[in-house]
Amino acid sequence: MRIILSLVLFALSLQVFAHSSPNFLPKAWKIMGSLRPNNMALMMKNLSDLDIDVAGVDVRDNIIDVLLTDNDYKKLSTLGYSIEILEVKGVTKSPDEEYKNPEEIEQIVLDYYQRYPQLTERVSIGKSLEGRDIWALKISDNPNLDETQEPTILFNSMHHAREVMTPEVAIDIIDYLLSHYGQDAQVTDWVDKNQIWVIPMLNVDGNNKMWTSDRWWRKNTRGGYGVDINRNYPLNWKKCGGSSGSRWSQTYRGESAGSEPETQAMMKFVGQIKPVFNISYHAYSEIVIYPYGCNGERVARKEIVESIGKDIGTVLNYEAGTAWELLYSVDGGDIDWMYDAYEVIPYVIEVNSRKQGFQPDYNQWRDITVKRNRPGWMLLLDRLNASGVRGKINSNFKEARIDILSNGRKVHSYRVHSDGTYHIVLKPGSYDLNLVLDNSITSIKSITVSDSLERIEL
């Protein structure tokens, strides 16, 4: 049976239309519910404050889905909500077995590596808490070389264990690029000109637990209670109420910033490959999220980060915005950290709608979902070699940055990577690039950026 719960806020009085009292739910069960609030932003904040597990949203129709335990049900019942339970469902049944577990993901990555040795490199980016490898696959015309002159892009899936559709999108990226290479000119160009990395499953332990004991499991498996990996990154950790300090919360941020081995593996890997763009795939809500996650905060490069995010939303027909605009404040998230630490332009894409949820029928929805999401990652592959500047500084320095000026106004201050490389995404136009080494301007270069990527040595 499917769980359908309708929650409607009443201003003055509590009205319960349930089949039985709020005490009827077994502790180990959860029910899926939907809220239709008058004020979505306020309701999302209230749910966050109450540590209610928000499953997903429908931004356009103003609906919030929640997963409720017995205690959650009691909380909402005593706060003035009218609750109508139409069906109840336990959490013991596994999702469609066509979805992939960690062992299957490992084998799939190995199979692609063996089938396409001239185009792929297989790397374990680190070990999970329980000792599983976290696998990444590189796709490139020279996969064994670190071609720093070429842009890098990263696609990753499954920070959250129950979001079983997200590895399917990652697998589709791998399969599409490899099977079309040499046959499709656009795909061949992407692979020849770029270094493409795909991590199909970050939260390998959590996904194993999802298959073996709790189909709604979200976090890793720390101490039996778990840490939400996507609230554990150092930037803005514990900053704005966008995570929880309670171990049993679905958004528990961990004992300290960057405490989890899965988080550490991703951080180390991003530092190694230095991607220009990133997409982190999640489910569900049909939205595109860009940094920053805390209420009211915007990135310095708003005109670039947000415009590309909205372009992705347009091609996917998804809503685009910050987490605090579309959902609620989020602190300790991966895209905020990537942007701040390595100048990555990163996005979260929440695939599937409320109709499909976390674990839709595989045969009905898998192919539809991955095909619908292709224009999003393809847009970023096109954007890698579009307007901007890329190069390497051939000087010794402790700190280096490039100040970008347009019509005499500084539009961004880009921190050069420790290996001297840089890739600055820009709109077409005229710019002055001021190279600043150890706080002293050492060169000024005037450039005109066209629709194609310019390669400039400073």
N, C-alpha and C positions, 0 to 999 in steps of 0.2 A: 504493500500500500504506500501511497505517497502521503507526506505530511503536509497539511494545509492549515495554517493558523491565521486568523484575521484579527489584528489588533487595531483598535480605533480609540484615540484619546478623547475622553470626555472631561470637560472643564471642571465640573462640580462633583459628580457622583460616580461611583463605581457600579457598573452593570456587568454581570457575568452571565454568559450564555453557554458555558461549558457543559459537557455531558456529565461531569461530576465536579467535585470540589478541587481547589488548587493543590490539595495534598495527594492527588491520585497518581501523579507521575512517578514511576520507579526512578531511583537515584541514577541508575546507569543509562537511562534513556534520555533522548533529546527530542524536541519537536521543532519542526520548521515553521516559522511564522512570517507574516507580512504585515508591515505597518503602513498606513496611509496618513502621515502626519500633515497638519495644517502648515507647520513650519519645519521643513526638512532639516535645515541646519541646526536648529535648536534640538530637534529630536536626536540627531546623530550625536550631538554633544552629550545629551542625557544618557544615551545608550553607552557611550564611551565611559562616562563617569561611573556608570553602574557595572562596568566590565561585562556588558552583554555582548555575545558573539555575533557581530554583524557579518552575515554570509555574503551579501551583495546588495546592489541597489538598482533601481530603474530610475535614472535621473529625469528622463522625459516625462514619465507618468507619476513621479513623486511617490515611489514605493520603496520601502526598506525591508529586506529579508533578514530574519534573525534565527539563530539556533538557541533554543532555551532548554536549560536543565530545570529540574524541579525547583531549585532555589531561585532561579531567574524568574520562573513563572510566579512564584510567591511575591518576589519584589515588585513585578509589574502589576500584579493583582492588588497590591496594597497602595499603589501610587495613582489610582484613579483611571485605570484602563478598563475598557470593555473587551472581554476576551471570548472569542468563539473558536472552539477547537472542532474542526471538521473531521480530521483523521489523525491518528497517532502512529508513529513508526519508531522502532528501536534502532540501535546503531550497530548491530552485529552483522548484518548482511554486507558482503563486500560489493564494491562497484563491479561493473561489467569487466569480466576477466580479459577482454581484449586490450584494456589499458595495461601499461607497463609497470612492472616492479623493478627494484634496483638491479637485480640479476639480469633481467631482460634488457634493460638499458645498457648495461655493461656489454652484453653480447652484441647488441645492435651496433654500438660504437665500434667494437672490434670487427664486426662483419664489414662495415663500410671502410674501415682502415685497410682490411685485407683485400677488398674488392677494388679499391682505388688507391693503391700505394703511391702512385705518382702525383696525387692531388691531396692527400691527407696526412696528418700527423696526429697520433693519439697520445694524450697526456693526462696523467692523474694530477689534478691541481692541489690535492691534499687528501687527508683522511678525515672521515667523520668521527664523531664521538665514539661510535661503536667499532671503528676501524675499517669501514668500507671506503673504497676509493671513490672520489668524485671525478668523473671523467669529462674531459673536454676533447673536441675534435677540431683540428685546424683544417681549413680548406684553402688551398692556394696552388699556384702553378709551381711554386718552389717550397713545398711544405716544410722541408727540413732546414730552411734558411730563415733567419730573422731579417727580413728585408725592411730595414727602417725607413727606406725611402718611400715605402708604400703605406697608405693608410690602413688602420686596423679597426675592425668592428667586432662587437661581442653581442651574442644573443644567449640569454640564460633563462632557464625554466625551473619551476617548482622550488621556490623558497618555502612554500606552504604545502604540506604533505598531501592534503586532500584534493588539491587542484589538479586532477589527473589528466585533464585535457592539455595542460601546458607542455608536457614533454612531447605530445603529438605534434604541436606546432614546431618545436625544435627539430624533431626528426624529419618533418616535412621540409624544413629549410635545408637540412643536410641532403636529403634525397633529391630534392628539386635541383639544387646546384650541381651535384655530382652527376645525375642522370642526364642533365641538359648540357653539360660542358662539352664543347666541341661540336654541338649540334645547333645550339641557340647562340647567336652572336652576342646578345646582351649578357647572358649568363657567362659566356666565355670571357668577355671583357671584365665583368665583375671579379671573376676568380683570378684572372691574369694581373689585374691592377691593384688588388687588395689582399689583405690577410684577414680571413674570416674565421672567427672562433665561435663554437656552439657548445654550451653546457646544457645537456638535456635535463639533468636532474641534480639540483644542488642538495636538497634535503633528503638524502638517501635513507637515513635511519628513520626519519619521520614517516616516509612513504612506506617503509617496511612495516612499521607499527600500524599504519592505516590499513594495510592489507591483512594483518594478522590479528588485530584486536579492536580497532576503533575506526570506523570508516570516516568519521568526522575529525580525525586527528589533524592538527594544523602545524604544530611546532616540531622542534627536534626532540630527542628523548632524554635530555638532561634530567637525572634524578627521578625519572618516572613522571615528572610534571611538565618538563619541556620548556625550552626557550624559543620565543618567536625570533627566528633568525633575522627577519626583516624589521625588527625593532632593536637590533643588537649592534648596529654599525656605530662607530664613534661620533660622527657628526650629529650634534643636537640630541645625543642620547639623553633621555630623561628630561628633556627641556620643556616641553609644552603640553603635557598631559596626553600625548599621542601614543602612549604605551602604558603598561601597568607594572607596578612593583610587586604584585601578588603572583606567586608562583603558579597558581591555578587559573590565572587569567589566560585567555587565548592570545593576548598581546603582551605577555610577560617578557620584559626586556633583558633579563639576565642580571647576575650579580654585579657585573661591571661592563663597561663599553668594550665591544670586541672580544667578549669572553669565550665565544663558541668557536670550535675548530672549523665549522663550516663557514662562519663569517670570516675567520682569519684566512682560510684558503682562498676565498673570493677576493679579499683585500690584497693578498700577496700576488695573486694572479693578475688582477687589474694593474697593479704596479709594474708587473713584468711586461705586459703586452701593450699597455697605454692606448686603449681604444679611443677613437674619435667619437663614436656613437655606441650606445648600448640600448638594448631592449630587454627588460625583465618581464617575462610573461607570467601573468596571474589569472585567476578566475574567481568570480565572474562579475559582470556589470556592463560590459561593452563601453569602456571608457579608456582614454589615454591620459596618463598622469605625468606631469613634469615637475621638477623641483621648484620651490622648496615645500616641505610638508607642513611646517608649523604655521598657524593661522596668521595671515597678513604678510608673510615673508615672500619676497620675490628674488629671483636670481639677478645678478648684475647684467647678464646678457639676455634680458627679457625678450628683446626684439628678435633674437635668433632662436633661443630655446623654445619660446612659446609659439612662434610662427611655424616652426617645423612640426612641433607637437600638434598644432591645429591642422596642419596639412595632412598628417597621419590620420587624425580623426576624420577628416573629410573623405579620404580615400577608403576608409573602413566603415564610414557612417557611424562612428562612435563619438560620444561627447568627449571634449578635451579640456583639461584644466589642471590646477594644482590639487593635491589631495584635500586640502582644507576648503577648496571651492566645491569639489564634487562629492566628497565623503565626510571627512573629519580630519583634524590635525593628526599628523604622523611624525613621530620623532625616531631617530635611529634607523631610518630607511636606507636602502642601498643606493638609490639614485641621488639622494642628497649628498651622501658621502662621496660617490664617484665624481660628481660635479665639483665639489670643493677640493678633493684631494688631487685629482689628475686632469682637471679641465675637460672631463668627459661630458658630452651632451647626452643625457640618459632619459629613458622613458620607461614607465610601467604601462603595459597594455593588459587590461582585464578582458579576457575573451569570454564569449558566451553571454547570454542574457538570463534573466530570471526564469524564462521558460525552460532553459536547459539546466541551469544550476551548476553545481560543482561536478557532478558525475552523470552526465546525460548518456542515453543509450549510444553505445559506440557506433554501431552500424548506421544509425540514423544521423548522427551529428558530427562524427569525426571528420569526414572528408569535407563536409560543408564548412566546418570551423577553420580547418587549415587553409582551405582555398580562399576563404574570405579574408584571412589574415595575410596572405601573400603580398598584396599591394603595400602594406605597412612596412615590412622589412625590405621590400624591393625599393621603396622610396628612399630609405636610408642608404642602401647600396648605391643608388644613383647619386645621392647627395655627397657621398664620400669624395668624389672627384669633380664636384661642382664648385661654385664660387668659394674661394678661400685661398690661403697661402700655407705652404708646407715647406719645411727645410730643416737644417741643422746648424747649430752654432759651433764654430770650430775654435773656440777660445776656452781657456781655463777660467772657471768662475765658481764661487760658492753659491751665489744666488743670481738668477737671471730672469728677466721678464721682458716682454715686448709690449710697450704702450701703443695702442692703436688709436690714431686721431683721424677724425673726419671733419673737414672744414674747421680745423683748429680745436675741435672739441674731443676730449678723450672719451672713446666709446667703450674701451675695455683695457684691462691690464692683464695680460696673459702670462702665467707662470710657465717658463720653459722647463721641460722635463730634465731630470738629472743626467740623462745621456746626451743632452743638447738638442734633442728633437722638439719640434713644435708643429702643430696643425691648427690653424685658426680659421674657423668657419665664418665667412663674411658674406654680406650681400654685395652684388656688383656695385662698383663705385670707385672713387679715388680716396686713397688713404696715405697717411704718413706712419711709418713704423719706426718707433724709437726703441733701439736695443739698449736695455739698462742692465749693466753688469755690476754686481755688488754696489748697487745704488748710484752708479754713475752712468750717464748717457754716453755710450761709446760710438754710436752711429745712428744716423737718421736716413731713412730710405723712403722715397715717395713712389707709390705704386698705383696702378690702375687694375682693379680686379674685374675680370670678365665673368662669363658664365662657367668657365672652366677653372680648375684648380691651378694656381700659380706655384711654381717651385722656386724658392728664393733662398740663397745662402746669405746670412748676415754676418 
